[in-house]
Amino acid sequence: MAPVFWLLMVLLCFIIRRSEILVFSRFGTASRVNTRQLLRLLLSLMPYGVKVTWKHDHWHCRLRMRVVPLSKLQTEILLILAEHRNPESYVAGASALNQNGPRYSGDIDIFHDQEEAVAQSAIADTALLVEHGFTFSWIRREPGIYGAIVQRGGESTKLEWVRDSDFRFFPTIRDELFGYRLHVADLATNKALAAAGRDEPRDVLDLLYIHEQHLPLGAVIWAAVTKDPGYSPESLITEIRRNARYRQDDYADLDLVEPVDASVVSQKLREALRAAETFIRTMPGGKEGLLFLKGSVPVQPDPDNLAVYVEHAGRRRGYWPSSSEIGSAMLHLDVKKQKQ
């Protein structure tokens, strides 16, 4: 099996580099690569997950013999339902955030901009799953939120269809696995608000994953307050810190890629939040709630050189920065370099 497996891996790298599928980076930038049938074929043949990561200087196919935090059942469901997703019906939550993260999500969240679309989407999605041999049972059917347990072959997962605010930083992103999903910057800011408003140990792991792999928590928290005016960056940190007090047994019920040490997790979060506080203290007032982009990528900015970044505010359904905004920021950066 091993020689065949690695042959498939090499073939996958070649196809991704040469074909015409649209593959997105973690921040929504894209490169052209061909289609859902390929993903389904590989899923049926391979026992391990394949992780394709974005390098800023080039596309790099990095293959690892490890399971990624989407079960085979969840992946099959997502691929089937991808054709039903659209810019106003998209995958969000932990399944989108933790595709290559530290923990498995027990459910799949499908968000909608319009409440009336929730029931329509839930009914259409479950009918499509039945056509593909799945069974399901409703666990919730209310205006604005439907829930079901979906089963096949002795495995099950939870699906939820909910109405959510359409206020975000970026438009939803076309994705070969999810159909459409939230931009990682919106997933991250949503997670920061969730962690401040509830007592869930999984939120701590997700915040650390965001901080270490996507965007420092200082930038996430600074931007997140635009989605909930009841918070300031300082009060958001306070609430996250107040909720994030977990012992080892609090993590026992989470389905993790690897076991975690509660003391290490706690120390890392304290360090991340201290760094966020330092960043927030040095930022000028009046710019709370903004993301800062370098090119089109969200970054944590240098507070002393904000002119070299594109300021990006949230709005209904989100938007992409214009080329003139990016060009202006690059001009500021070029002028600064010439003066040095």
TIGURO-477741 format. One record per residue: residue in one letter; y, x, z of N, C-alpha, C, O in turn. Coordinates in steps of 0.05 Angstrom, whole numbers, padded with zeros to 5 digits, always signed. Atoms other than C-alpha are relative to their C-alpha. Layout:
% TIGURO-477741
AYXZYXZYXZYXZ/...
***
This chain:
% TIGURO-477741
M-00024+00016+00000+00000+00000+00000+00025+00017+00000+00045+00010-00013/A-00024-00016-00003+00048+00057+00018+00012+00010-00026+00036+00007-00031/P-00011-00009+00026+00054+00087-00053+00013-00023-00015+00034-00019-00027/V-00011+00023+00014+00066+00018-00082+00027-00008+00013+00046-00014-00001/F-00025+00007-00015+00118+00003-00028+00023+00018-00008+00045+00009-00014/W-00022-00019+00006+00158+00066-00042+00008-00001-00029+00031+00003-00036/L-00007+00004+00028+00153+00055-00117+00019-00023-00003+00038-00022-00019/L-00018+00023+00001+00184-00013-00107+00028+00007+00011+00048-00003+00000/M-00026-00008-00011+00239+00019-00065+00017+00015-00020+00040+00009-00023/V-00014-00015+00020+00257+00068-00119+00009-00018-00023+00032-00016-00033/L-00007+00019+00021+00256+00012-00171+00024-00017+00009+00041-00023-00008/L-00022+00017-00010+00302-00030-00127+00026+00015-00002+00046+00004-00011/C-00024-00016+00002+00353+00026-00123+00010+00002-00029+00034-00001-00034/F-00008-00002+00028+00352+00034-00198+00012-00026-00010+00032-00026-00024/I-00009+00026+00009+00360-00041-00210+00028-00006+00011+00045-00015-00004/I-00026+00006-00012+00418-00047-00161+00022+00016-00013+00044+00006-00016/R-00021-00017+00013+00455+00010-00196+00005-00008-00029+00027-00003-00039/R-00003+00003+00029+00443-00013-00267+00003-00029-00008+00010-00034-00032/S+00001+00027+00009+00441-00089-00268+00025-00015+00007+00046-00003+00013/E-00025+00016+00000+00490-00147-00263+00001-00020+00023+00013-00042+00019/I-00004+00017-00023+00483-00178-00194+00027+00007+00013+00037+00029+00011/L-00024-00005-00014+00546-00185-00153-00007+00005+00029-00017-00012+00043/V+00006-00008-00027+00537-00147-00088+00026+00006+00015+00043+00021+00005/F-00025-00003-00015+00591-00149-00034-00004+00019+00023-00025+00021+00035/S+00000-00017-00023+00609-00098+00017+00006-00016+00025+00010-00040+00023/R-00003+00015-00025+00618-00116+00090+00028-00011+00002+00033-00029+00019/F-00027+00011-00002+00693-00128+00078+00007-00016-00025+00031-00022-00029/G-00005+00019+00021+00686-00169+00015+00006+00014-00027+00006+00000-00047/T-00003-00013+00025+00699-00116-00038-00027+00000-00015-00048+00000-00002/A+00025+00005+00015+00647-00121-00094-00005+00020-00021+00013+00034-00031/S+00008-00016+00022+00609-00082-00144-00022-00015-00016-00038-00030-00004/R+00019+00016+00016+00568-00110-00202-00028+00011+00001-00032+00034-00006/V+00027-00009+00001+00494-00106-00194-00019-00022-00009-00043-00018-00011/N+00010+00025+00013+00419-00182-00222-00017-00017+00019-00013-00007+00041/T-00010+00023-00016+00394-00243-00185-00020-00010+00021-00038+00004+00029/R+00014+00010-00024+00364-00288-00132-00030+00002-00004-00045+00006+00016/Q+00029-00003+00004+00295-00285-00165-00010+00027+00008-00032+00029+00019/L+00008-00027-00008+00294-00210-00153-00003+00001+00031-00022+00013+00041/L+00002+00000-00029+00308-00221-00079-00025-00014+00010-00038-00005+00028/R+00024+00015-00008+00254-00273-00074-00026+00016-00005-00044+00015+00011/L+00023-00016+00007+00204-00228-00109-00004+00023+00021-00026+00026+00031/L+00002-00022-00019+00219-00169-00063-00008-00010+00027-00024+00003+00041/L+00007+00012-00026+00215-00214-00002-00029-00006+00002-00042-00002+00023/S+00028+00007-00001+00146-00236-00021-00018+00024+00000-00041+00023+00009/L+00017-00024+00003+00121-00165-00034+00003+00020+00023-00016+00034+00028/M-00005-00022-00019+00152-00123+00021-00001-00010+00029+00010-00031+00035/P+00002+00007-00028+00137-00124+00095+00025+00008+00016+00028+00000+00039/Y-00023-00011-00015+00202-00089+00114+00026-00009-00014+00026-00016-00037/G-00027+00007+00010+00276-00104+00106+00011+00023-00017+00004+00046-00012/V-00015-00020+00016+00319-00068+00055+00029-00003+00006+00040-00024+00006/K-00028+00001-00007+00389-00049+00075+00016+00016-00021+00011+00039-00025/V-00018-00013+00019+00442-00034+00023+00027+00002+00012+00039-00019+00020/T-00025-00004-00014+00505-00004+00052+00021+00011-00018+00016+00024-00038/W-00023-00008+00016+00574+00009+00025+00011+00026+00011+00017+00029+00035/K-00014-00024-00007+00602+00079+00025+00026+00000-00016+00027-00009-00039/H-00026+00003+00013+00676+00085+00009+00002+00016-00025+00018+00009-00043/D-00002-00016+00024+00665+00139-00043-00019-00008-00022-00014-00002-00045/H+00018+00009+00020+00606+00108-00079-00020-00020+00012-00022-00022+00036/W+00022+00017-00009+00549+00058-00076-00023+00018+00007-00030+00036-00008/H+00023-00016-00009+00491+00087-00037-00022-00018+00009-00018-00035+00028/C+00023+00017-00008+00423+00054-00032-00016+00015+00022-00028+00035+00017/R+00013-00012-00023+00395+00071+00037-00022-00018+00009-00017-00040+00018/L+00024+00016-00006+00325+00047+00050-00012+00008+00027-00015+00032+00033/R+00010-00005-00026+00297+00041+00120-00025-00017+00006-00026-00041-00001/M+00024+00015-00007+00227+00022+00145+00006-00014+00027-00004-00006+00048/R-00007+00015-00024+00255-00029+00195+00005-00029-00008+00012-00035-00030/V-00005+00028+00005+00260-00103+00201+00029-00006+00006+00040+00003+00026/V-00027+00007-00005+00330-00131+00194+00001-00028+00014-00018-00043+00012/P-00001+00024-00017+00354-00189+00239+00003-00026-00015+00020-00043-00008/L+00005+00027+00012+00337-00246+00192-00030-00001-00004-00042+00016-00017/S+00028+00002+00004+00266-00270+00196-00007-00007-00029+00011-00015-00044/K+00008+00007+00027+00226-00280+00132+00005-00029-00005+00015-00037-00027/L-00005+00029+00003+00231-00355+00143+00029-00005-00004+00036-00021-00022/Q-00029+00004+00003+00306-00352+00152+00010+00009-00028+00026-00004-00041/T-00008-00011+00026+00314-00309+00090-00008-00019-00023+00007-00023-00041/E+00009+00019+00021+00272-00357+00048+00017-00025+00000+00024-00035-00022/I-00017+00024-00002+00313-00416+00073+00027+00005-00012+00037-00011-00028/L-00027-00006+00010+00379-00382+00058+00000+00003-00031+00018-00006-00044/L+00001-00003+00029+00357-00363-00013-00003-00027-00014+00009-00031-00035/I+00004+00026+00012+00335-00434-00027+00026-00016+00001+00034-00029-00019/L-00024+00016-00004+00398-00465+00001+00025+00012-00013+00046-00001-00014/A-00023-00013+00010+00445-00415-00031+00013-00015-00023+00038-00015-00026/E-00011+00015+00023+00453-00459-00093+00016-00024+00009+00032-00034-00007/H-00016+00022-00011+00482-00514-00049+00026+00008+00013+00043-00008+00018/R-00025-00009-00014+00536-00471-00018+00023+00002-00020+00018+00006-00044/N-00024-00001+00016+00607-00470-00044+00022+00011+00017+00018+00014+00041/P-00021-00012-00016+00674-00443-00021+00008-00017+00025+00021-00006+00043/E-00006+00017-00023+00680-00502+00028-00025-00008+00016-00024-00024+00034/S+00025+00004-00014+00607-00502+00051-00014+00027+00000-00026+00035-00020/Y+00007-00029-00001+00587-00432+00074-00014+00007+00026-00012-00007+00046/V+00014-00009-00023+00545-00393+00122+00019+00017+00018+00034+00034+00008/A-00016-00014-00019+00579-00367+00185-00017+00007+00024-00042+00004+00023/G+00015-00005-00025+00560-00348+00256-00017+00025-00001-00013+00043-00017/A+00015-00024-00004+00509-00297+00278-00018+00008-00023-00022+00032-00028/S+00018-00007+00022+00462-00302+00218+00016+00016-00022+00004+00033-00034/A-00016-00015+00019+00519-00278+00173+00010+00027+00011+00010+00047-00003/L-00011-00025-00012+00547-00227+00222-00022+00021+00004-00018+00044+00000/N+00021-00018-00009+00480-00197+00244-00021+00005-00020-00044+00010-00013/Q+00021-00004+00020+00445-00190+00178-00013+00027+00003-00037+00030-00002/N+00011-00027-00005+00436-00116+00194+00008+00009+00029+00010+00033+00034/G-00009-00006-00026+00456-00120+00267-00022+00003+00021-00045+00007+00014/P+00019-00007-00021+00422-00111+00335-00018-00022+00009-00036-00018+00025/R+00016+00022-00011+00394-00180+00346-00006-00021-00021+00009-00024-00041/Y+00007+00022+00017+00360-00238+00312+00015-00025+00009+00017-00030+00033/S-00012+00025-00008+00395-00304+00310-00021-00022-00001-00038-00022-00019/G+00019+00022-00001+00356-00366+00329+00007-00023-00018-00009-00042-00021/D-00008+00022+00017+00394-00410+00281+00017+00010-00024+00024+00033-00026/I-00017-00005+00023+00432-00414+00216+00023-00021+00001+00018-00045+00002/D-00024+00018-00001+00503-00443+00218+00013-00002-00027+00020+00017-00040/I-00012+00006+00026+00531-00476+00156+00026-00015+00006+00025-00038+00015/F-00026+00011-00007+00606-00490+00164+00011-00015-00024+00005-00009-00047/H-00013+00016+00021+00647-00541+00125+00029-00004+00007+00037-00007+00030/D-00028+00004-00004+00721-00549+00115+00007-00030+00005+00026-00036+00018/Q-00004+00029-00002+00715-00625+00111-00022-00014+00016-00046-00008+00011/E+00020+00013-00017+00680-00669+00163-00019-00017-00017-00043-00018-00011/E+00017+00018+00016+00654-00718+00110-00022+00016-00015-00042+00004-00023/A+00019-00017+00015+00618-00660+00075-00024+00008+00017-00045+00015+00006/V+00021-00009-00017+00575-00645+00136-00026-00016-00004-00047-00004-00009/A+00024+00017+00003+00527-00704+00131-00012+00002-00028-00036+00004-00032/Q+00009-00002+00028+00524-00699+00055-00016+00026-00004-00037+00026-00016/S+00012-00027+00003+00507-00625+00059-00027+00001+00015-00047+00011+00004/A+00025-00001-00016+00454-00634+00114-00022-00016-00014-00045-00006-00015/I+00020+00016+00013+00418-00689+00076-00010+00013-00026-00034+00013-00031/A+00008-00013+00025+00419-00652+00010-00016+00025+00005-00035+00031-00009/D+00014-00025-00007+00397-00586+00042-00029-00006+00009-00048+00008+00001/T+00027+00006-00011+00338-00617+00080-00018-00011-00022-00042-00005-00023/A+00016+00010+00022+00315-00654+00017-00009+00023-00018-00032+00023-00027/L+00008-00023+00016+00315-00588-00021-00021+00016+00014-00040+00026+00001/L+00021-00015-00014+00275-00554+00033-00027-00014+00000-00047-00001-00003/V+00025+00016+00002+00223-00610+00032-00013+00005-00027-00037+00008-00028/E+00011-00006+00027+00215-00598-00043-00014+00027+00000-00032+00031-00017/H+00012-00026-00001+00198-00526-00026-00021+00003+00022-00029+00026+00029/G+00023-00002-00019+00144-00543+00025+00007+00002+00029-00011+00006+00046/F-00008-00001-00028+00184-00543+00089-00001-00028+00012+00000-00048-00002/T-00004+00025-00014+00184-00597+00142+00023+00003+00019+00031+00025+00025/F-00023-00001-00018+00241-00615+00188+00001-00024+00018-00011-00045+00012/S-00005+00023-00018+00261-00659+00247+00029+00002+00009+00038+00024+00017/W-00028+00001-00009+00331-00680+00265+00001+00003+00030-00015-00009+00044/I-00005-00002-00028+00356-00659+00333+00028-00010+00007+00034-00014+00031/R-00027+00010-00004+00427-00682+00324+00012-00011-00026+00010+00002-00047/R-00014+00012+00023+00464-00728+00277+00025-00015+00010+00023-00038+00018/E-00025+00011-00009+00536-00741+00295+00022+00007-00020+00019+00026-00036/P-00022-00007+00018+00602-00742+00257+00009+00029+00004+00017+00037+00027/G-00009-00028-00002+00620-00669+00242-00020+00020+00009-00015+00044+00009/I+00020-00019-00008+00555-00639+00267-00028-00012-00004-00034-00033+00008/Y+00028+00007+00004+00482-00645+00244-00017+00024+00008-00009+00047+00003/G+00018-00022-00007+00424-00604+00271-00029-00008-00006-00036-00031-00004/A+00028+00005+00006+00351-00597+00251-00017+00024+00006-00007+00047+00004/I+00019-00022-00001+00290-00555+00265-00017-00001-00026-00028-00021-00033/V+00014-00003+00026+00259-00530+00200-00025+00017+00004-00023+00038+00017/Q+00026-00013-00005+00186-00509+00198-00015+00005-00026-00013-00011-00045/R+00020-00004+00021+00135-00479+00151-00018+00023+00009-00009+00043+00020/G+00019-00021-00007+00072-00439+00163-00001+00009+00029-00005+00032+00035/G+00001-00007-00028+00076-00442+00238+00025+00013+00011+00027+00018+00035/E-00026-00011-00008+00147-00413+00240+00021-00021-00001+00019-00041-00016/S-00022+00019+00000+00211-00450+00255+00026+00014+00005+00027+00035+00016/T-00027-00008-00007+00286-00441+00259+00018-00024+00001+00011-00045-00009/K-00019+00022-00003+00345-00484+00275+00023+00003-00021+00033+00025-00026/L-00023+00001+00018+00397-00504+00223+00021-00019+00012+00015-00041+00022/E-00022+00017-00008+00465-00532+00241+00021-00002-00022+00029+00019-00033/W-00021+00005+00020+00516-00563+00194+00024-00010+00016+00022-00031+00029/V-00023+00008-00017+00585-00567+00227+00026+00001-00016+00028+00015-00036/R-00027-00001+00011+00657-00579+00210+00016+00021+00017+00014+00021+00041/D-00015-00020-00013+00702-00520+00226+00028+00003-00012+00032-00007-00035/S-00027-00003+00010+00775-00502+00217+00000+00016-00026-00016+00035-00029/D-00002-00015+00025+00794-00478+00147+00022+00022+00002+00029+00033-00019/F-00019-00022-00004+00846-00430+00177-00014+00026+00002-00030+00030+00021/R+00014-00026-00001+00823-00360+00162+00017+00021-00015+00037+00015-00027/F-00014-00022+00013+00845-00292+00136-00006+00002-00030+00011+00008-00046/F+00009-00004+00027+00805-00289+00072-00015-00025-00010-00026-00040+00006/P+00017+00021+00011+00772-00339+00025-00030+00007+00006-00037+00030+00011/T+00029-00005-00003+00697-00348+00033-00010+00017-00023+00002+00017-00045/I+00009-00021+00019+00656-00296-00005-00026-00008-00013-00045-00017+00001/R+00025+00005+00014+00603-00307-00058-00020+00021+00008-00014+00045+00009/D+00021-00018-00010+00538-00276-00034-00027-00009-00011-00033-00032-00010/E+00025+00006+00012+00470-00272-00066-00020-00012+00020-00037-00029+00012/L+00018+00011-00020+00433-00287-00001+00010-00026+00011-00005-00045+00013/F-00011+00023-00015+00479-00337+00033+00012-00021-00019+00017-00043-00010/G-00015+00019+00018+00510-00370-00028+00030+00005+00003+00042+00017-00015/Y-00027-00008-00009+00578-00366+00006-00001+00005+00030-00017-00007+00044/R-00002-00007-00028+00595-00335+00073+00029+00006+00007+00045+00011-00010/L-00026-00008-00010+00655-00320+00116+00003+00031-00004-00017+00046-00002/H-00007-00029-00001+00689-00252+00108-00005+00011+00027-00002-00003+00047/V+00007-00012-00026+00669-00204+00163+00024+00000+00019+00021-00003+00043/A-00024+00001-00017+00741-00202+00188+00002-00027+00014+00010-00029+00037/D-00001+00027-00013+00737-00277+00201-00023-00004+00018-00021-00017+00039/L+00022+00001-00019+00668-00272+00231+00006+00015+00026+00000+00006+00048/A-00006-00016-00024+00694-00218+00278+00021-00013+00018+00017-00014+00042/T-00020+00013-00016+00756-00255+00300-00011-00025+00013-00003-00032+00036/N+00012+00023-00012+00716-00318+00311-00018+00007+00023-00018-00006+00044/K+00017-00009-00021+00667-00279+00353+00016+00008+00025+00008+00002+00048/A-00017-00008-00023+00723-00251+00397+00009-00025+00015+00009-00026+00040/L-00008+00025-00013+00748-00322+00411-00023-00013+00014-00020-00024+00036/A+00023+00012-00013+00678-00347+00425-00007+00015+00026-00014+00002+00046/A+00006-00015-00024+00666-00290+00474+00019-00005+00023+00011-00002+00046/A-00019+00006-00020+00729-00308+00511-00004-00028+00012+00005-00033+00034/G+00001+00028-00009+00711-00381+00517-00027-00009+00010-00031-00032+00017/R+00026+00008-00010+00638-00380+00539-00014+00023+00013-00006+00046+00011/D+00015-00020-00014+00587-00343+00580-00027+00004-00014-00047-00009-00007/E+00024-00005+00016+00535-00316+00531-00004+00030-00004+00013+00043-00017/P+00004-00029+00003+00505-00246+00534-00002+00009-00029+00004+00033-00035/R+00002-00008+00028+00493-00246+00459+00027+00007-00011+00029+00024-00030/D-00027-00006+00010+00568-00245+00448+00008+00029+00005+00021+00041-00011/V-00006-00028-00006+00573-00177+00482-00012+00019-00021+00001+00037-00031/L+00014-00017+00020+00522-00146+00435+00014-00003-00027+00017+00017-00042/D-00013+00004+00026+00557-00177+00375+00027+00014-00001+00034+00025-00021/L-00026-00013-00001+00625-00151+00398-00003+00031-00003+00012+00044-00018/L+00005-00029+00002+00597-00080+00405-00008+00007-00028+00000+00028-00039/Y+00009-00005+00028+00564-00085+00337+00025-00001-00019+00028+00016-00036/I-00025+00002+00015+00631-00107+00307+00017+00026+00004+00026+00038-00015/H-00016-00023-00007+00668-00051+00343-00010+00026-00012+00005+00043-00022/E+00012-00025+00009+00620+00004+00322-00005+00001-00030-00005+00022-00042/Q+00008+00000+00028+00603-00019+00252+00020-00012-00019+00019-00006-00043/H-00018+00014+00018+00660-00060+00224+00029+00006+00005+00043+00017-00012/L-00029-00002-00005+00728-00060+00258+00004+00003+00030-00008-00013+00046/P-00004-00003-00029+00752-00034+00327+00010-00026+00013+00025-00041+00001/L-00006+00025-00013+00760-00089+00378+00030-00004+00004+00040-00026+00005/G-00029+00003-00002+00834-00074+00385+00012-00015-00023+00028-00033-00019/A-00009+00014+00024+00847-00096+00314-00010-00028-00002+00004-00046-00010/V+00012+00027+00001+00800-00155+00320+00015-00019+00019+00022-00041+00011/I-00013+00016-00021+00832-00181+00384+00029-00005-00008+00039-00028-00005/W-00027+00003+00009+00902-00169+00357+00003-00022-00021+00021-00038-00020/A-00002+00019+00022+00888-00211+00296-00010-00028+00009+00000-00048+00000/A+00013+00025-00007+00845-00265+00330+00019-00020+00013+00014-00044+00010/V-00017+00020-00014+00902-00296+00370+00014-00019-00019+00023-00040-00010/T-00013+00019+00019+00931-00327+00307-00017-00025-00004-00007-00046-00012/K+00018+00023+00003+00870-00373+00306+00000-00018+00025-00009-00041+00024/D-00002+00016-00024+00883-00398+00377+00026+00009+00015+00025+00028+00031/P-00025-00008-00012+00956-00395+00399+00001-00001+00030+00020+00008+00042/G+00001+00000-00029+00935-00407+00471-00005+00028+00011-00002+00032+00035/Y+00005-00027-00009+00917-00333+00475+00022+00019-00009+00034+00015-00030/S-00013-00025+00008+00957-00269+00474-00022+00021-00003-00044+00017+00007/P+00021-00021+00000+00920-00205+00458-00009+00009+00028-00033+00013+00032/E+00007-00009-00027+00923-00186+00531-00017-00021+00014-00037-00014+00027/S+00016+00021-00013+00896-00253+00556-00027-00003-00013-00046-00010+00001/L+00026+00001+00013+00841-00252+00505-00019+00022+00010-00042+00017+00015/I+00016-00021-00012+00817-00185+00531-00008-00007+00029-00031-00003+00036/T+00006+00008-00027+00821-00212+00602-00023-00019+00001-00041-00016+00018/E+00021+00020+00000+00777-00271+00586-00027+00011-00010-00048+00004+00001/I+00025-00013+00009+00726-00230+00547-00012+00017+00023-00036+00016+00028/R+00009-00017-00023+00722-00181+00606-00011-00017+00023-00032-00010+00035/R+00009+00017-00022+00715-00238+00656-00028-00011-00005-00044-00014+00013/N+00026+00012+00007+00655-00268+00619-00022+00020-00003-00045+00013+00001/A+00020-00020+00008+00620-00203+00602-00011+00015+00024-00008+00039+00025/R+00012-00012-00023+00584-00190+00667-00030-00008+00001-00037-00028+00012/Y+00028+00008+00003+00510-00189+00652-00019+00022+00011-00013+00046+00009/R+00021-00018-00010+00449-00159+00685-00022+00003-00020-00022-00010-00041/Q+00021-00005+00019+00386-00134+00652-00015-00025-00008-00022-00029-00031/D+00016+00024+00006+00349-00200+00658+00016-00020-00017+00004-00039-00028/D-00016+00018+00017+00407-00236+00623-00006+00004-00030-00002-00014-00046/Y+00007-00006+00028+00385-00202+00558-00029-00005-00007-00037-00002-00030/A+00028+00003+00004+00312-00219+00567-00007-00021-00021-00027-00019-00035/D+00006+00022+00018+00315-00283+00526+00010+00005-00028+00005-00012-00046/L-00010-00005+00027+00349-00251+00466-00021+00014-00016-00036+00031-00006/D+00019-00012+00018+00308-00232+00406+00013+00025-00013+00029+00022-00032/L-00015-00025+00008+00330-00159+00396-00017+00018-00018-00041+00018-00016/V+00014-00020+00017+00313-00106+00345-00012+00021+00018-00035+00030+00014/E+00009-00020-00020+00307-00056+00403+00010-00009+00028+00030-00023+00029/P-00010+00007-00027+00312-00066+00479+00027+00013+00006+00033+00034-00005/V-00026-00011-00008+00380-00055+00509+00000+00006+00030-00014-00007+00046/D-00004-00006-00028+00401-00024+00575+00026-00013+00008+00047-00006-00002/A-00024+00015-00008+00450-00070+00610+00022+00018+00010+00045+00012+00005/S-00021-00018-00010+00486-00013+00644+00014+00015-00023+00038+00019-00022/V-00012-00014+00024+00497+00023+00577+00017-00020-00015+00039-00013-00024/V-00016+00021+00014+00520-00042+00544+00026-00005+00015+00048-00006+00002/S-00024+00005-00016+00569-00054+00601+00020+00023-00003+00044+00018-00006/Q-00018-00023+00003+00597+00016+00597+00013+00001-00027+00037+00007-00029/K-00011-00001+00027+00606+00013+00522+00021-00022-00004+00042-00017-00016/L-00020+00021+00003+00642-00053+00526+00025+00006+00016+00048+00001+00006/R-00023-00008-00015+00688-00028+00581+00017+00020-00015+00042+00018-00016/E-00014-00020+00015+00706+00032+00538+00014-00013-00024+00037-00006-00030/A-00012+00013+00023+00718-00012+00477+00024-00017+00007+00044-00017-00007/L-00023+00017-00008+00763-00060+00515+00023+00017+00011+00046+00010+00007/R-00022-00018-00009+00802-00002+00547+00014+00011-00025+00039+00012-00025/A-00012-00009+00025+00813+00026+00477+00017-00022-00013+00038-00016-00024/A-00015+00023+00011+00835-00043+00454+00026-00004+00015+00047-00009+00003/E-00025+00003-00016+00885-00048+00511+00020+00022-00007+00044+00016-00009/T-00018-00022+00007+00914+00020+00494+00013-00005-00027+00037-00001-00030/F-00011+00007+00027+00922-00001+00421+00021-00022+00002+00042-00020-00010/I-00017+00023-00002+00954-00067+00440+00027+00007+00013+00048-00002+00005/R-00025-00008-00013+01005-00034+00487+00018+00015-00018+00043+00015-00014/T-00017-00016+00018+01029+00011+00431+00010-00015-00025+00026-00004-00040/M-00008+00016+00023+01037-00044+00379+00027-00014+00005+00032-00023+00028/P-00025+00014-00003+01106-00074+00367-00003-00030+00003-00021-00041-00009/G+00001+00029-00003+01119-00145+00389+00008-00014-00026+00021-00002-00043/G-00006+00015+00024+01125-00199+00336-00020+00002-00022-00018-00013-00042/K+00020-00003+00021+01065-00177+00295-00028-00008+00010-00048-00003-00003/E+00026+00010-00010+01011-00208+00338-00012-00020-00020+00002-00036-00032/G+00014+00018+00018+00959-00245+00297-00003+00010-00028-00014-00004-00045/L+00002-00011+00027+00963-00200+00236-00024+00019-00001-00030+00033+00018/L+00018-00021+00007+00908-00160+00204+00016+00021-00015+00036+00015-00027/F-00013-00021+00015+00927-00093+00174-00021+00012-00019-00043+00019-00011/L+00019-00009+00021+00894-00071+00109+00008+00027-00011+00032+00033-00014/K-00004-00025+00014+00886-00003+00078-00014-00004-00027-00038-00005-00029/G+00011+00010+00025+00878-00020+00005-00005-00030+00004+00013-00045+00010/S+00007+00028-00005+00841-00086+00013-00019-00002+00024-00031-00023+00029/V+00019-00001-00021+00800-00065+00074+00014-00002+00027+00032+00014+00032/P-00011+00001-00027+00818-00086+00146-00006+00025+00016-00029+00035+00016/V+00003-00023-00016+00829-00027+00191+00017-00003+00026+00033-00022+00028/Q-00018-00001-00024+00859-00012+00260+00022+00019-00007+00017+00043-00012/P-00022-00017+00011+00928+00015+00241+00010+00020+00021+00005+00017+00045/D-00016-00019-00017+00968+00073+00269+00026-00015+00007+00042-00020-00011/P-00025+00015-00007+01023+00036+00308+00026+00014-00008+00046+00000-00011/D-00024-00015+00007+01072+00091+00290+00005+00001-00030+00026+00010-00039/N-00003-00001+00029+01062+00083+00215-00009-00026-00013-00025-00026-00032/L+00009+00026+00010+01053+00009+00202+00008-00005-00029-00004-00022-00042/A-00010+00005+00027+01092+00012+00137-00021+00008-00022-00018-00001-00045/V+00019-00009+00020+01033+00045+00102-00023-00019-00003-00041-00015-00019/Y+00021+00020+00001+00989-00016+00113+00010-00026-00012+00034-00031-00011/V-00007+00028+00009+00988-00085+00081-00004-00018+00024-00025-00019+00036/E+00002+00020-00021+01003-00139+00133-00012-00025-00011-00004-00035-00032/H+00015+00023+00011+00955-00197+00124-00002-00021+00021-00014-00018+00042/A-00001+00023-00019+00966-00264+00159-00022-00020-00008-00031-00021-00030/G+00018+00022+00006+00918-00322+00165+00015-00024-00012+00039-00027-00009/R-00011+00025+00011+00928-00387+00127-00024-00018-00007-00047-00009-00006/R+00021+00018+00007+00889-00448+00107-00016+00010-00024-00004+00017-00045/R+00019-00010+00021+00828-00426+00065+00003+00030-00006-00012+00040-00023/G-00002-00028+00004+00851-00354+00068+00011+00008-00027+00015-00009-00044/Y-00010-00010+00025+00876-00310+00012-00005+00030-00002-00009+00043+00018/W+00003-00029+00005+00868-00241-00020+00028+00012-00003+00046+00000-00014/P-00026-00013+00004+00926-00192-00016+00006+00005-00029-00012+00011-00045/S-00008-00004+00028+00965-00185-00081+00000+00030-00006+00003+00047+00013/S-00001-00028+00008+00964-00120-00120+00027+00012+00006+00028+00037+00011/S-00027-00011-00006+01039-00113-00109+00002+00008+00030+00015+00028+00037/E+00000-00006-00028+01028-00115-00033-00015+00026+00005-00006+00043+00021/I+00015-00024-00003+00975-00062-00038+00015+00024-00011+00016+00046+00001/G-00015-00022+00013+01018-00020-00085+00023+00008+00017+00029+00032+00019/S-00023-00006-00017+01078-00024-00038-00009+00017+00024+00004+00037+00031/A+00010-00015-00022+01036+00001+00020-00008+00028-00008-00004+00048+00006/M+00007-00026+00011+01008+00057-00022+00024+00018-00006+00023+00042-00002/L-00024-00015+00006+01078+00077-00043+00012+00011+00026+00020+00035+00027/H-00010-00010-00026+01100+00082+00030-00017+00024+00009-00006+00044+00020/L+00018-00022-00008+01039+00126+00044+00006+00025-00016+00006+00047-00005/D-00006-00023+00017+01055+00171-00016+00026+00013+00007+00027+00038+00008/V-00025-00011-00007+01127+00179+00004-00002+00016+00026+00010+00037+00029/K+00004-00014-00026+01106+00197+00075-00013+00027-00003-00005+00046+00009/K+00015-00025+00004+01058+00250+00050+00019+00021-00013+00017+00045-00006/Q-00018-00019+00013+01112+00281+00006+00021+00012+00019+00030+00035+00016/K-00019-00010-00019+01159+00288+00065-00012+00019+00021+00002+00034+00034/Q+00013-00018-00020+01108+00324+00107-00001+00029-00009-00012+00046+00005/
***
